[in-house]
Each structure stands twice: as C-alpha cells, then as structure tokens.
C-alpha cells in the first residue's frame, strides 16, 4: 500500500525497512545481488510488526576477502511510442588485507523512458525519470567465527513530470515533479558458537520525498514526507540440525515522520 502501516516486512541484508504511516521499500535496482527470499506470511514470530503478509529479504553480494574483481553492465532500450532508455551499472571488489578486510563499491545510473505526452504544452514522453544509486560495503573478519559488515547506501530519483495516468492516446494534462532521496547506514556483527549464532545489527535511515505540481487538471499541490528510522537488534539463535530450534532476542526501533 502507499499509505498506512506495512503489511509485508522488507529487509536488505540484516537491515529492516519499515515506514511510519508511509511504507518504505528501497529499490536495489537488481544488481550485484546474492539472493532474494520471499517468505509467506504471517512472519510476526521472527520478523515482528509489519510482516503479517510475509517478509521479503534481499541479500547483496558481500565483499570478497581473497580476490580483486570488477564488472560493468550497460543497458539500452527503445519502446514504441516512448522515449529511449539507457543505463550503466558497475561494481568493484578490493581486498585491503587478505582474508581479513575488504571493500565493495557499487554504482548504478539509469534513464527510465517516459511514454505519456503533455496535452497542455505539446511535449512528448514527459514522465521519464533518472535513477542513481550507490553502495559502499566493508567486511572485517577478525576470526573464522566472527564477521563484521558495514554498509552505506544511497538512492536518488528525479522526475520532472512523474505520472502513470493517461488517456487512450497516451496523453494527459496534469503532472507533478517527484524527487525521492534516501540513505541508509548499517552495521552488523555475527559470531558463530558451537551450535548457535549471536547477531547484533544497527541501522539508521532517512528518506525525503517531495512531490510538486498538479494532482489532477486544475488541482495543484505540494507534498513532502521526511522519515527517520534508527534500529537496534540483538538475536541469539540455534544453528545446525536439531529437534528443537530456538531464537531469543530484542529489537528496538525509533522512528519519526
């Protein structure tokens, strides 16, 4: 939903994203992703508030401690009756101390095509948008049992005339500009005991969303939302094959809108 509480939990690595009256589902742009989990609901026992419908977990690739690697992906698209799109996505992995410390940097920049014409000005394909993201991750592994991950992540969406409404001829007369900016910083520490695992995670995120223009023909509006969320989680859980699995932990979230 676009308003109200979250029906589904959303995690990126160990960081939970839950909005305050406005759900917040960050877009990872499907690049440099290790795996994605879709867990059927309800998931309240393990993932708490906002996960009655289930939980989605996205895991990004972690820094590799033993090798240098890099990659680039280029995109181009053409759609009938719309503008053209293009993009570049790149990553680089740099070990700083073999088997102990490594960095991984990821950047993406894309132009999303527009397909709606402005009846008032006569301009074509005005609802295109620019999306830029960046991620910087560090992994520290002091021992075979202990792993520390830190990540800083940012996203920016700019659209001069966002909109998805149109008549049959793919035109409309009311548009609003949209600027969506957010950042997230996180730190997690995982320690493996014999038969159990202790995890601590901290995250701090902010989102600023600004809309300005016309909601409908002749109906102008300006709207902005600012959300700040800080979370702390401590979790101790059993690992390995056993007849009885157990998890104990505490979670604290401080949020403002």
Secondary structure, DSSP 8 states (H G I E B T S, - for coil): --SSS-SSEEEETTEE---SSS------TT-SEEEEEEEES--HHHH-TT-TTEEEEEEE----SS--EEEEEEEEEE-TTS-EEEEEEEEEEEEEETTTEEEEEEEEEEEE----EETTT--SSTT-EEEEEEEEEEEE-SSSSEEEEEEEEEEEEEEEEE-----TTSEES--EEEEEEEEEEEEEEEEEETTEEEEEEEEEEEEEEEEEEEEETTEEEEEEEEEEEEEEEEEEEE-SS-SS--EEEEEEEEEE-
